[in-house]
């Protein structure tokens, strides 16, 4: 999920009243004067924020709060600035005050939830997103981020329901279409995923990751040529997109273009030398081309990068068997099995004593 940029500062405007001269003038008490001054500082803070002077805006909001300790909008906007500056703990303190003063502030619940999310406090974040939705059932962003938690927990149906509500309340929500597509892909609904990714692209054609995801859904649906075209678009938009290179290589591999796959895996590794999946995938392509020594070498690199990568042990064992290194092959398959890979156990039972 992308980080949300908060632009929720709430401007206030003054209305000038025309007065008439009288013999006696009641200036008013000091509290009223403090409130007026606080409002002036608040408006100045808004102007400075719009001019990207965050520190200046912060100073004005601080002074406004000193003069008017119950000025909820000043607390909210100061908390929003702290959030943008990455000071999530202090932002939460300000949003706590906003909610104390105004329990129905759905924006305060939502941004406080995002701050908790940044601090990896899932329970508190989820509670705040729930409250934001309770106060405003049309809060598309709260549905979207709550859906993200469901997705990460593997609750794909619940995630889809929240993404759907986000889209209902914000029909041009490209990220929600994308993430709903990814949830559908997890449920093997590849046709539904393809439709959602295409809708996301209709809304925003500049999101490279959506083309990558669409490519993967098409690849899952065995539409390899269309998949490759979408990976091409992702790479054209983001030429250092090593994940898209790897995924395009996998589509070419499944299509039977092993040399083309290797070329893409080479590019993925060139862009990220520690990309373990590309080494393992390149090993598989080399195996198909009967380059068994090259396959073993790539599996070795994958294992050096991640010594718990079960698939690399399995594949190295298969390549070693072709090199007549049966004992080493069995060692690899048993290792893969010990790491929880069922195929490792199967190979070991079938080929090893």
C-alpha positions in Angstrom: 0.0 0.0 0.0 1.1 3.4 -0.8 1.5 6.0 1.8 -1.3 8.4 2.0 -0.4 12.1 1.8 -2.6 14.0 4.1 -3.9 17.4 2.9 -6.7 18.0 5.4 -5.8 21.3 6.8 -9.1 23.2 7.4 -9.0 26.9 6.5 -11.1 29.4 8.4 -12.1 32.8 7.0 -13.1 36.0 8.8 -16.1 38.1 8.0 -15.6 41.8 8.6 -18.5 43.6 10.3 -19.2 47.3 9.9 -19.7 49.0 13.3 -21.1 52.4 14.3 -19.5 54.9 16.6 -21.0 55.0 20.1 -20.3 56.9 23.2 -19.3 53.8 25.1 -17.3 50.8 23.8 -17.1 47.4 25.5 -13.8 46.0 24.4 -14.6 42.5 25.7 -12.8 40.1 28.1 -9.3 38.7 27.6 -10.7 35.2 26.6 -12.5 36.7 23.6 -9.3 38.5 22.6 -7.2 35.4 23.0 -9.7 33.5 20.8 -9.5 36.1 18.1 -5.7 36.1 18.2 -5.7 32.3 18.1 -7.9 32.4 15.0 -5.5 34.8 13.3 -2.6 32.6 14.1 -4.5 29.6 12.8 -5.3 31.3 9.5 -1.6 32.3 9.2 -0.6 28.7 9.8 -2.9 27.6 7.0 -1.3 30.1 4.6 2.2 28.9 5.6 1.2 25.3 5.1 -0.1 26.0 1.6 3.3 27.7 1.0 5.0 24.4 2.2 6.4 26.2 5.2 5.7 23.4 7.6 7.8 24.6 10.5 6.2 28.1 10.3 2.8 26.6 10.2 3.6 24.4 13.2 4.8 27.5 15.1 1.5 29.3 14.4 -0.6 26.3 15.4 1.5 26.0 18.6 0.7 29.6 19.5 -2.9 29.3 18.6 -3.2 26.3 21.0 -1.5 28.2 23.8 -4.1 30.9 23.5 -7.1 28.6 22.9 -6.4 25.2 24.5 -9.6 23.7 23.2 -9.0 24.8 19.5 -9.7 21.3 17.9 -8.9 22.4 14.3 -5.5 23.7 15.4 -4.7 20.3 17.1 -5.9 18.5 14.0 -3.8 20.5 11.6 -0.7 20.3 13.9 -1.2 16.6 14.1 -1.5 16.4 10.3 1.9 18.2 9.9 3.5 15.9 12.5 2.2 12.9 10.6 3.6 14.2 7.3 7.0 14.8 9.0 7.1 11.3 10.3 6.5 12.2 14.0 3.8 9.6 14.4 3.8 9.4 18.2 3.3 13.1 18.7 0.8 13.2 15.9 -1.3 10.6 17.8 -1.2 12.8 20.9 -2.7 15.7 18.9 -5.4 13.5 17.4 -6.2 12.1 20.9 -7.0 15.7 21.9 -9.1 16.3 18.8 -11.2 13.2 19.5 -11.5 14.2 23.2 -12.9 17.6 22.0 -14.9 16.2 19.1 -15.6 12.5 19.4 -17.2 12.5 15.9 -14.1 13.6 14.0 -13.8 10.8 11.4 -10.7 12.4 9.9 -8.9 12.4 13.3 -9.8 8.7 13.7 -8.6 7.9 10.2 -5.2 9.7 10.3 -4.6 8.5 13.8 -5.2 5.0 12.5 -2.6 5.6 9.7 -0.2 6.8 12.4 -0.7 3.6 14.4 -0.3 1.7 11.2 3.1 3.3 10.6 4.1 2.3 14.1 3.0 -1.3 13.4 0.2 -1.1 16.0 -2.3 -3.1 14.0 -5.0 -3.4 16.6 -5.1 0.3 17.4 -5.1 1.2 13.7 -7.9 -1.2 12.9 -10.0 0.1 15.8 -9.5 3.7 14.4 -10.5 2.7 10.9 -13.6 1.1 12.3 -14.4 4.3 14.2 -13.8 6.4 11.1 -16.3 4.2 9.2 -18.8 4.3 12.2 -18.8 8.1 12.1 -18.8 8.4 8.3 -19.8 5.3 6.4 -18.7 6.9 3.2 -15.0 7.2 4.2 -13.5 5.5 1.2 -9.9 5.6 2.6 -10.9 4.0 5.8 -12.4 1.1 4.0 -9.4 0.9 1.7 -6.9 0.7 4.6 -9.0 -1.7 6.6 -9.2 -3.9 3.5 -5.4 -3.9 3.4 -5.3 -5.4 6.9 -7.8 -8.1 5.9 -5.6 -8.8 2.8 -2.5 -9.2 4.8 -4.3 -11.5 7.2 -5.4 -13.7 4.3 -9.1 -12.7 4.7 -9.5 -12.1 1.0 -13.4 -12.1 0.9 -13.4 -9.4 3.7 -10.8 -7.4 1.9 -12.8 -7.5 -1.4 -15.9 -6.3 0.5 -14.0 -3.3 1.9 -12.4 -2.5 -1.4 -15.8 -2.6 -3.0 -17.2 -0.2 -0.5 -14.2 2.1 -1.1 -14.9 2.1 -4.8 -18.6 2.7 -4.3 -17.7 5.8 -2.3 -14.9 6.9 -4.6 -15.4 5.5 -8.1 -12.0 6.7 -9.4 -10.1 4.9 -6.6 -7.4 3.2 -8.7 -5.5 1.7 -5.8 -8.7 0.1 -4.5 -9.4 -1.5 -7.9 -5.8 -2.7 -8.0 -5.9 -4.2 -4.5 -9.3 -5.8 -5.1 -7.8 -7.4 -8.2 -5.0 -8.8 -6.1 -7.4 -10.2 -3.5 -9.3 -11.9 -6.3 -6.1 -13.3 -7.8 -5.4 -14.9 -4.4 -8.8 -16.6 -4.6 -7.9 -17.8 -8.2 -10.5 -15.6 -9.7 -8.2 -14.5 -12.5 -10.9 -13.2 -14.8 -12.2 -11.0 -12.0 -8.7 -9.8 -11.2 -8.0 -9.0 -14.8 -11.2 -6.8 -14.9 -10.2 -4.9 -11.8 -6.7 -4.3 -13.0 -8.0 -3.0 -16.3 -10.4 -0.7 -14.4 -7.5 0.7 -12.3 -5.6 1.4 -15.6 -8.7 3.2 -17.0 -8.7 5.5 -13.9 -4.9 6.0 -13.9 -2.7 5.0 -16.7 0.5 6.0 -15.0 0.7 3.2 -12.3 3.4 0.8 -13.4 2.7 -1.7 -10.7 -0.9 -2.2 -12.0 0.5 -3.2 -15.5 2.8 -5.7 -13.7 -0.1 -7.1 -11.7 -2.3 -7.3 -14.7 0.5 -9.2 -16.5 0.6 -11.7 -13.6 -3.2 -12.2 -13.7 -3.0 -12.8 -17.4 -0.1 -15.2 -16.9 -2.1 -17.1 -14.3 -4.9 -17.3 -16.9 -2.3 -18.7 -19.4 -2.7 -15.6 -21.6 1.1 -15.4 -22.0 1.4 -13.0 -24.9 -1.0 -10.5 -23.3 0.9 -10.9 -20.0 4.2 -10.1 -21.7 2.7 -7.0 -23.3 1.7 -5.7 -19.9 5.0 -6.4 -18.4 6.5 -4.5 -21.3 4.4 -1.5 -20.4 5.4 -1.7 -16.7 9.1 -1.8 -17.7 8.7 1.0 -20.2 7.3 3.2 -17.4 9.8 2.1 -14.8 13.0 0.8 -16.4 14.5 -0.3 -13.1 11.5 -2.5 -12.3 13.3 -5.7 -11.5 10.1 -7.5 -10.3 8.5 -6.9 -13.7 11.6 -8.2 -15.4 11.4 -11.4 -13.3 7.7 -11.8 -13.9 8.1 -11.3 -17.6 10.8 -13.9 -17.6 8.5 -16.3 -15.8 5.8 -15.7 -18.5 8.4 -16.4 -21.2 9.5 -19.6 -19.3 5.9 -20.9 -19.1 5.5 -20.1 -22.8 8.6 -22.2 -23.5 10.9 -19.3 -24.4 13.8 -20.3 -22.0 16.4 -18.1 -23.6 14.1 -15.1 -23.4 13.4 -15.9 -19.8 17.1 -16.1 -19.0 17.6 -12.7 -20.5 14.9 -11.2 -18.3 16.3 -12.9 -15.2 19.7 -11.5 -16.1 18.2 -8.0 -16.1 16.4 -8.5 -12.8 19.7 -9.6 -11.2 21.5 -6.7 -12.8 19.1 -4.3 -11.2 19.1 -6.1 -7.9 22.0 -8.5 -7.2 20.3 -9.9 -4.1 17.1 -10.8 -5.8 16.9 -14.5 -4.8 13.8 -15.4 -6.8 15.5 -14.4 -10.1 18.5 -16.8 -9.4 16.1 -19.7 -8.7 14.0 -18.9 -11.7 17.1 -18.6 -13.9 18.3 -22.0 -12.6 15.0 -23.5 -13.7 15.3 -22.0 -17.2 18.9 -23.3 -17.5 17.7 -26.8 -16.4 15.2 -26.7 -19.3 18.1 -26.0 -21.7 20.1 -28.9 -20.1 22.7 -26.5 -18.6 22.7 -28.5 -15.4 26.0 -27.0 -14.0 24.7 -23.5 -14.6 21.4 -24.5 -12.9 23.4 -25.7 -9.8 25.4 -22.5 -9.8 22.3 -20.4 -9.7 20.7 -22.4 -7.0 24.0 -22.0 -5.0 23.7 -18.3 -5.3 20.0 -18.4 -4.2 20.9 -20.5 -1.2 23.8 -18.2 -0.2 21.3 -15.3 -0.2 18.7 -17.2 1.7 19.7 -20.5 3.3 16.0 -21.3 4.1 14.8 -21.1 0.5 13.4 -24.5 0.1 12.6 -24.3 -3.6 16.3 -23.7 -4.4 17.3 -26.8 -2.5 14.7 -28.8 -4.4 15.8 -27.5 -7.8 19.5 -28.0 -7.0 18.8 -31.6 -6.1 17.0 -32.1 -9.4 20.0 -30.6 -11.3 22.5 -32.6 -9.3 20.6 -35.8 -10.1 21.0 -35.1 -13.8 24.8 -34.7 -13.1 24.7 -38.1 -11.4 25.4 -36.6 -8.0 22.7 -38.8 -6.3 24.0 -38.4 -2.8 24.1 -34.6 -3.0 20.7 -34.6 -4.7 19.2 -36.6 -1.7 20.8 -34.2 0.7 19.1 -31.3 -1.1 15.7 -32.9 -1.2 15.8 -33.9 2.4 16.8 -30.3 3.3 13.8 -29.0 1.2 11.6 -31.4 3.0 12.9 -30.2 6.4 12.0 -26.7 5.4 8.4 -27.8 4.8 8.4 -28.3 1.0 6.2 -31.4 0.2 7.9 -32.0 -3.1 11.2 -32.4 -1.3 9.8 -35.2 0.7 8.3 -36.8 -2.4 11.6 -36.7 -4.3 13.5 -38.1 -1.3 11.0 -41.0 -0.8 11.1 -41.9 -4.5 14.8 -41.6 -5.2 16.7 -41.9 -1.9 17.4 -44.8 0.4 
